[in-house]
Amino acid sequence: MQSREVDATAVEVLLAAAVAAPSIHNTQPWRFGLDPESRSIEVRVDRRRRLSVADPDLRAQHLSVGAAVLNLRVAAAHLGWDPLVRLLPAADDPDLLVRVQLAGRRADTPLPLHDLYDAVARRHTSRMPFTGRPVSDAIVTEMIGSARAEGAHLEVPDIAGTRRLLRLTQAAEMRNAAHRDGLAEARRWVTAPRTDASYGIPTTALGPRDASGRMPVRDFVGAVPAPWLPVARFERHAQVALLWTSRDRRGDWVLAGQALERVLLTATLHGLRTSMLHQAMEWPDLRAAMAGPSRHCCPQLVIRFGYGPEGGRTPRAGADRVLDAVAPNPAGAF
């Protein structure tokens, strides 16, 4: 069996990949702990980074942590481990969402996650206009398969279905614009460019407003004068996908987050840009309407995808900010 040490270099690779995951408003609501005895990494949700208005049930936080777990698994596979995931491993510790054990594997045993590693650093949310060039059915099918591999579903609707999802998202965006507390909460996570902020979204990553008003890109600033936000014409025929699960419990949210990131990394490998439309998920009636006539569909997120410019980069907290205390290990490794 192949087995390598979990030394400082390996930990740095693992955590750098994990924190590269997307999170709502770039809040990065995760904590990591190392358990030398079990050769595992424990991933917790950080309730201090919650959004009380946009995410009162912590559903989006769980999705964000799930995305970080997927990246952690990808990096573990890249380093030669078989990452074994246990969901919600401790009933008496509700903040502990996942335990990832780093198991050895045979050198000739391929891991499908390994191929996604190069996309981890390349994936960025793009709120820019896309070209409108259609994405091939083969790529869409692969994205759907990526969600299914993680226990979730990805539905890519036809033109009428796409318009329905965008209308619901636009309705949510209009509600958000009129919600004083929600808008204030969103503004708190907008940061000035060229600062040393480790969290939040720089104004350079917000993207332009749609001149036609068809594309419901989230407005983080509202009526506040924002000369740095230009107006641009977005693609006429957007391509979107609805990520959903069959159930709607805490574990399903974490699974959905892993599925989300696997879909995004798959898209990135094929040269696609992606962004998340979460607004409708923040209003119970609009979220329910996203499911359409299906009774067994629990919507989790809408993904916009296509070809276009790379989005602006957002900051990430370093390992020293997200890693909890590690038990002493004289050998310097697990």
Number of C-alpha atoms within 10 A of each C-alpha: 9 12 15 15 13 19 12 11 9 16 19 14 16 24 21 21 22 25 27 22 28 26 23 20 19 20 22 27 26 27 20 22 18 21 15 15 9 12 15 20 22 21 26 22 23 19 14 9 14 19 20 13 15 23 15 12 14 18 20 26 27 28 29 29 31 32 28 29 32 27 29 27 27 28 27 26 25 20 17 21 23 24 24 14 18 13 17 19 14 13 9 8 10 12 17 21 24 23 24 22 20 22 19 15 17 12 11 8 9 13 15 10 18 17 15 19 21 15 19 25 13 15 25 23 21 24 25 25 22 24 15 16 13 12 15 8 9 9 15 19 12 14 25 22 19 24 27 17 14 18 16 24 26 25 16 19 15 12 12 8 16 17 17 16 23 21 17 20 26 21 16 22 21 15 16 23 18 11 14 11 14 17 20 15 18 21 18 13 18 20 19 12 13 9 9 9 15 16 19 22 26 20 20 18 21 24 21 19 22 18 12 12 12 18 20 19 22 23 18 22 20 17 9 8 8 10 6 11 15 11 12 15 16 21 19 13 16 21 22 25 24 21 24 27 22 14 14 16 12 18 17 23 26 27 24 31 33 30 31 32 26 27 25 30 30 25 23 21 18 12 16 21 25 28 20 22 23 21 24 28 24 20 17 10 12 17 21 17 17 27 17 13 9 10 9 12 18 22 24 27 24 26 20 20 25 23 17 19 14 19 20 17 16 23 17 18 15 13 18 9 11 19 17 13 11 11 11 9 10 7 8 10 15 16
